[in-house]
């Protein structure tokens, strides 16, 4: 019974875990990745590893989700082996456009994340807090004791910088042209 209590405490933030998987670029199977995370945690983790002072360790969950996502993503990309005498499989041409789009999206997001990593600590922290949680600007201001106006202006400046630097790359991504013009940090 004790195990189910701490697992249910983790599950209370289910929507947040879905958003984390979405941030990896996975939308179709995000629910599956999170469900797999619950199984992995149940089998291999303990309450002491994940819950510290009554708070769920987001870092532990993040790295578990990322590991499961990469395992899933690599499994999707594996090459199917075909016997030489199996004529049916030679006539089927795999659709790589969907995979190219996913890889392109991941590269685009990585390019933006690398740029964000070079920001000042304050800008980077506020932007990632706003982007990676479901907290509003007012909620962030309330939790951090930073003025609403300061947070708003910082986020506005950060978004504007990203739009200016990655505008052409975003257009290229939409046109399925995955050659990036932006800064490669």
C-alpha positions as a LaTeX table, in Angstrom:
\begin{tabular}{lrrr}
\hline
Residue & $x$ (\AA) & $y$ (\AA) & $z$ (\AA) \\
\hline
Unk1 & 0.00 & 0.00 & 0.00 \\
Unk2 & 2.87 & 2.36 & 0.78 \\
Unk3 & 4.15 & 2.05 & $-2.81$ \\
Unk4 & 0.83 & 3.07 & $-4.29$ \\
Unk5 & 0.75 & 6.23 & $-2.14$ \\
Unk6 & 4.04 & 7.58 & $-3.47$ \\
Unk7 & 3.22 & 6.51 & $-7.02$ \\
Unk8 & $-0.12$ & 8.28 & $-6.80$ \\
Unk9 & 1.71 & 11.38 & $-5.56$ \\
Unk10 & 3.84 & 11.27 & $-8.74$ \\
Unk11 & 0.73 & 10.65 & $-10.87$ \\
Unk12 & $-0.92$ & 13.82 & $-9.54$ \\
Unk13 & 1.40 & 15.77 & $-11.83$ \\
Unk14 & 0.54 & 13.61 & $-14.84$ \\
Unk15 & $-0.24$ & 16.57 & $-17.12$ \\
Unk16 & 3.15 & 18.11 & $-16.32$ \\
Unk17 & 4.88 & 14.84 & $-17.30$ \\
Unk18 & 2.95 & 14.87 & $-20.58$ \\
Unk19 & 4.18 & 18.42 & $-21.24$ \\
Unk20 & 7.77 & 17.33 & $-20.61$ \\
Unk21 & 7.44 & 14.57 & $-23.21$ \\
Unk22 & 5.83 & 17.10 & $-25.56$ \\
Unk23 & 8.91 & 19.30 & $-25.10$ \\
Unk24 & 10.96 & 16.44 & $-26.60$ \\
Unk25 & 8.84 & 16.74 & $-29.73$ \\
Unk26 & 6.62 & 13.73 & $-29.07$ \\
Unk27 & 2.90 & 14.40 & $-29.18$ \\
Unk28 & 1.31 & 11.23 & $-30.54$ \\
Unk29 & 2.76 & 8.82 & $-28.00$ \\
Unk30 & 3.41 & 11.16 & $-25.04$ \\
Unk31 & 0.81 & 9.37 & $-22.93$ \\
Unk32 & 2.48 & 6.02 & $-23.65$ \\
Unk33 & 5.90 & 7.34 & $-22.65$ \\
Unk34 & 4.52 & 8.67 & $-19.35$ \\
Unk35 & 2.73 & 5.39 & $-18.63$ \\
Unk36 & 5.97 & 3.53 & $-19.33$ \\
Unk37 & 7.72 & 5.89 & $-16.89$ \\
Unk38 & 5.29 & 4.84 & $-14.14$ \\
Unk39 & 6.13 & 1.19 & $-14.80$ \\
Unk40 & 9.88 & 1.85 & $-14.77$ \\
Unk41 & 9.63 & 3.83 & $-11.54$ \\
Unk42 & 7.53 & 1.11 & $-9.94$ \\
Unk43 & 10.06 & $-1.58$ & $-10.91$ \\
Unk44 & 13.39 & 0.17 & $-10.41$ \\
Unk45 & 13.02 & 3.22 & $-8.20$ \\
Unk46 & 12.17 & 3.87 & $-4.60$ \\
Unk47 & 10.31 & 6.62 & $-2.83$ \\
Unk48 & 13.56 & 7.95 & $-1.34$ \\
Unk49 & 15.03 & 8.50 & $-4.83$ \\
Unk50 & 12.07 & 10.41 & $-6.19$ \\
Unk51 & 10.33 & 12.18 & $-3.33$ \\
Unk52 & 12.48 & 14.45 & $-1.19$ \\
Unk53 & 10.89 & 16.34 & 1.69 \\
Unk54 & 7.45 & 15.58 & 0.28 \\
Unk55 & 8.24 & 17.05 & $-3.17$ \\
Unk56 & 8.53 & 14.99 & $-6.34$ \\
Unk57 & 11.97 & 15.37 & $-7.93$ \\
Unk58 & 11.26 & 16.83 & $-11.36$ \\
Unk59 & 14.85 & 16.20 & $-12.39$ \\
Unk60 & 14.55 & 12.48 & $-11.70$ \\
Unk61 & 11.26 & 12.31 & $-13.61$ \\
Unk62 & 12.67 & 14.41 & $-16.48$ \\
Unk63 & 15.68 & 12.14 & $-16.97$ \\
Unk64 & 13.55 & 9.00 & $-16.69$ \\
Unk65 & 11.13 & 10.35 & $-19.31$ \\
Unk66 & 13.98 & 11.41 & $-21.58$ \\
Unk67 & 15.60 & 7.98 & $-21.33$ \\
Unk68 & 12.33 & 6.22 & $-22.15$ \\
Unk69 & 11.65 & 8.64 & $-25.01$ \\
Unk70 & 15.07 & 8.04 & $-26.57$ \\
Unk71 & 14.64 & 4.28 & $-26.20$ \\
Unk72 & 11.28 & 4.56 & $-27.93$ \\
Unk73 & 12.60 & 6.93 & $-30.60$ \\
Unk74 & 15.58 & 4.69 & $-31.40$ \\
Unk75 & 13.31 & 1.65 & $-31.56$ \\
Unk76 & 11.13 & 3.48 & $-34.11$ \\
Unk77 & 14.16 & 4.15 & $-36.29$ \\
Unk78 & 15.47 & 0.58 & $-36.35$ \\
Unk79 & 15.79 & $-0.99$ & $-39.76$ \\
Unk80 & 13.46 & $-3.86$ & $-40.52$ \\
Unk81 & 15.33 & $-6.93$ & $-41.68$ \\
Unk82 & 13.88 & $-8.67$ & $-44.71$ \\
Unk83 & 14.57 & $-12.11$ & $-46.08$ \\
Unk84 & 15.82 & $-12.08$ & $-49.66$ \\
Unk85 & 13.12 & $-14.49$ & $-50.80$ \\
Unk86 & 10.33 & $-12.31$ & $-49.38$ \\
Unk87 & 9.20 & $-10.43$ & $-52.51$ \\
Unk88 & 6.35 & $-8.51$ & $-50.87$ \\
Unk89 & 8.64 & $-6.42$ & $-48.66$ \\
Unk90 & 10.77 & $-5.31$ & $-51.61$ \\
Unk91 & 7.82 & $-3.59$ & $-53.25$ \\
Unk92 & 6.91 & $-1.52$ & $-50.18$ \\
Unk93 & 8.73 & 1.79 & $-50.00$ \\
Unk94 & 8.89 & 3.15 & $-46.45$ \\
Unk95 & 7.53 & 6.63 & $-45.84$ \\
Unk96 & 10.47 & 8.60 & $-44.48$ \\
Unk97 & 8.84 & 12.03 & $-44.71$ \\
Unk98 & 7.23 & 11.71 & $-41.28$ \\
Unk99 & 10.52 & 10.62 & $-39.72$ \\
Unk100 & 12.36 & 13.46 & $-41.49$ \\
Unk101 & 9.84 & 15.93 & $-40.08$ \\
Unk102 & 10.33 & 14.57 & $-36.55$ \\
Unk103 & 14.12 & 14.68 & $-36.86$ \\
Unk104 & 13.86 & 18.18 & $-38.35$ \\
Unk105 & 11.68 & 19.32 & $-35.46$ \\
Unk106 & 14.10 & 17.86 & $-32.91$ \\
Unk107 & 17.05 & 19.57 & $-34.61$ \\
Unk108 & 15.15 & 22.88 & $-34.70$ \\
Unk109 & 14.22 & 22.68 & $-31.01$ \\
Unk110 & 17.79 & 21.70 & $-30.12$ \\
Unk111 & 19.09 & 24.69 & $-32.06$ \\
Unk112 & 16.80 & 27.00 & $-30.06$ \\
Unk113 & 17.67 & 25.29 & $-26.75$ \\
Unk114 & 21.39 & 25.71 & $-27.47$ \\
Unk115 & 20.83 & 29.40 & $-28.07$ \\
Unk116 & 18.82 & 29.74 & $-24.86$ \\
Unk117 & 21.66 & 28.08 & $-22.91$ \\
Unk118 & 23.86 & 31.09 & $-23.73$ \\
Unk119 & 21.45 & 33.60 & $-22.17$ \\
Unk120 & 21.99 & 35.24 & $-18.83$ \\
Unk121 & 20.90 & 33.06 & $-15.92$ \\
Unk122 & 17.88 & 35.24 & $-15.07$ \\
Unk123 & 16.52 & 35.30 & $-18.64$ \\
Unk124 & 17.13 & 31.60 & $-19.20$ \\
Unk125 & 15.58 & 30.57 & $-15.89$ \\
Unk126 & 12.43 & 32.66 & $-16.30$ \\
Unk127 & 11.96 & 31.65 & $-19.93$ \\
Unk128 & 12.38 & 27.92 & $-19.16$ \\
Unk129 & 10.10 & 28.19 & $-16.13$ \\
Unk130 & 7.38 & 29.77 & $-18.25$ \\
Unk131 & 7.91 & 27.41 & $-21.19$ \\
Unk132 & 8.25 & 24.13 & $-19.29$ \\
Unk133 & 5.48 & 24.54 & $-16.71$ \\
Unk134 & 1.84 & 25.46 & $-16.90$ \\
Unk135 & 2.40 & 28.47 & $-14.65$ \\
Unk136 & 1.12 & 31.85 & $-15.82$ \\
Unk137 & 3.16 & 35.03 & $-15.53$ \\
Unk138 & 1.11 & 36.00 & $-12.49$ \\
Unk139 & 1.69 & 32.61 & $-10.85$ \\
Unk140 & 5.45 & 32.85 & $-11.49$ \\
Unk141 & 5.46 & 36.35 & $-9.99$ \\
Unk142 & 3.58 & 35.08 & $-6.97$ \\
Unk143 & 5.90 & 32.08 & $-6.47$ \\
Unk144 & 9.20 & 33.93 & $-7.05$ \\
Unk145 & 8.38 & 37.36 & $-5.59$ \\
Unk146 & 9.53 & 38.94 & $-8.84$ \\
Unk147 & 7.34 & 41.70 & $-10.20$ \\
Unk148 & 4.85 & 40.75 & $-12.89$ \\
Unk149 & 6.14 & 43.57 & $-15.10$ \\
Unk150 & 9.75 & 42.37 & $-14.86$ \\
Unk151 & 8.76 & 38.82 & $-15.83$ \\
Unk152 & 6.53 & 40.07 & $-18.67$ \\
Unk153 & 9.28 & 42.32 & $-20.09$ \\
Unk154 & 11.92 & 39.57 & $-19.81$ \\
Unk155 & 9.71 & 37.02 & $-21.58$ \\
Unk156 & 8.77 & 39.55 & $-24.26$ \\
Unk157 & 12.45 & 40.34 & $-24.90$ \\
Unk158 & 13.37 & 36.63 & $-25.00$ \\
Unk159 & 10.56 & 35.73 & $-27.40$ \\
Unk160 & 11.42 & 38.64 & $-29.66$ \\
Unk161 & 15.07 & 37.57 & $-29.79$ \\
Unk162 & 14.10 & 34.01 & $-30.71$ \\
Unk163 & 11.73 & 35.25 & $-33.42$ \\
Unk164 & 14.39 & 37.46 & $-34.96$ \\
Unk165 & 17.15 & 34.86 & $-34.93$ \\
Unk166 & 15.14 & 31.79 & $-35.92$ \\
Unk167 & 12.50 & 33.31 & $-38.22$ \\
Unk168 & 14.07 & 31.90 & $-41.41$ \\
Unk169 & 14.68 & 28.53 & $-39.75$ \\
Unk170 & 11.02 & 28.34 & $-38.71$ \\
Unk171 & 9.91 & 29.11 & $-42.26$ \\
Unk172 & 12.33 & 26.44 & $-43.52$ \\
Unk173 & 10.93 & 23.95 & $-41.02$ \\
Unk174 & 7.36 & 24.68 & $-42.15$ \\
Unk175 & 8.47 & 24.19 & $-45.78$ \\
Unk176 & 10.21 & 20.91 & $-44.79$ \\
Unk177 & 13.63 & 22.34 & $-45.66$ \\
Unk178 & 15.75 & 21.15 & $-42.75$ \\
Unk179 & 18.92 & 23.16 & $-43.39$ \\
Unk180 & 19.27 & 25.62 & $-40.56$ \\
Unk181 & 20.42 & 29.22 & $-41.01$ \\
Unk182 & 20.41 & 30.21 & $-37.32$ \\
Unk183 & 23.33 & 30.23 & $-34.97$ \\
Unk184 & 24.76 & 26.84 & $-34.18$ \\
Unk185 & 26.09 & 27.21 & $-30.67$ \\
\hline
\end{tabular}
